[in-house]
């Protein structure tokens, strides 16, 4: 095997290892309410389900928010991919549970804020 082929094989192996570790980490986070909270909070902080355009139209803030959104979309995409390849359906259920749990928290927060 030539040096280039050996190097390419090592890089491929490292990428596969990285993907496996990412998948295991996401499964770990989804399996616990605290992990689901954290993932949901990151989605919110990264503007995955909201606009990135601030009320004042500050272009600098738009660019920063868009960068944050890209990170959140990458994470959300990884969660959706994991849900799609999980043959048991457990990851999809846990992802939906995370969304529901966080939505309930936000509703309680909004109620208290309005009092």
C-alpha positions in Angstrom: 0.0 0.0 0.0 1.4 3.4 -1.0 1.9 6.1 1.6 -1.0 8.1 0.2 -3.4 5.2 0.3 -2.3 4.3 3.9 -2.8 8.0 4.9 -6.2 8.0 3.3 -7.2 4.8 5.1 -6.0 6.3 8.4 -8.1 9.4 7.8 -11.1 7.4 6.9 -10.7 5.3 10.0 -10.5 8.5 12.1 -13.6 9.9 10.5 -15.5 6.7 11.2 -14.3 6.7 14.8 -15.4 10.4 15.1 -18.9 9.6 13.7 -19.2 6.6 16.1 -18.3 8.7 19.1 -20.6 11.5 18.1 -23.5 9.0 17.7 -22.7 7.5 21.1 -22.6 10.9 22.8 -25.9 11.9 21.3 -27.5 8.6 22.4 -26.2 9.3 25.9 -27.6 12.8 26.0 -31.0 11.7 24.6 -31.3 8.9 27.2 -31.4 11.3 30.1 -33.8 14.2 30.8 -30.8 16.4 31.7 -29.2 15.7 28.3 -32.4 16.3 26.5 -32.7 19.6 28.4 -29.2 20.6 27.3 -29.8 19.7 23.6 -33.1 21.6 23.6 -31.6 24.6 25.2 -28.8 24.6 22.6 -31.3 24.5 19.8 -33.0 27.5 21.3 -29.8 29.4 21.9 -28.7 28.6 18.3 -32.0 30.0 16.9 -32.9 26.7 15.2 -36.6 27.3 15.5 -36.6 31.1 15.4 -35.6 34.1 13.4 -32.0 35.3 13.5 -32.9 38.8 12.6 -32.9 41.0 15.7 -35.6 43.6 16.2 -33.1 46.5 15.9 -31.8 45.1 12.5 -28.2 45.2 13.7 -26.2 43.6 10.9 -23.4 42.5 13.2 -25.8 40.7 15.4 -27.5 39.1 12.4 -24.1 37.6 11.3 -23.3 36.3 14.8 -26.8 34.8 15.1 -26.5 33.2 11.7 -23.2 31.6 12.8 -24.9 30.3 15.9 -27.8 29.0 13.8 -25.4 27.0 11.6 -24.0 25.2 14.7 -27.5 24.5 15.9 -28.6 23.2 12.5 -25.6 20.9 12.4 -26.6 19.5 15.8 -30.3 19.2 14.8 -29.3 17.4 11.6 -27.2 14.9 13.5 -30.1 14.3 15.8 -32.5 13.7 12.9 -30.0 11.4 11.2 -29.6 9.4 14.3 -33.4 9.2 14.7 -33.6 8.0 11.1 -31.0 5.2 11.4 -32.1 4.0 14.8 -34.0 0.8 14.0 -35.6 0.7 17.4 -37.2 4.1 17.1 -36.0 5.0 20.6 -33.9 8.0 19.5 -36.9 9.5 17.6 -39.0 9.1 20.7 -36.4 10.7 22.9 -35.9 13.6 20.5 -39.7 14.2 20.5 -39.7 13.9 24.3 -36.9 16.5 24.5 -39.0 18.9 22.4 -42.1 18.3 24.5 -40.3 18.6 27.8 -38.7 21.9 26.8 -41.9 23.2 25.3 -43.6 22.5 28.6 -40.9 24.4 30.5 -41.2 27.4 28.2 -45.0 27.4 28.7 -44.5 27.4 32.5 -41.9 30.1 32.2 -44.3 32.2 30.1 -47.1 31.8 32.6 -45.0 32.9 35.5 -43.6 35.8 33.5 -47.2 37.1 32.8 -48.2 37.0 36.5 
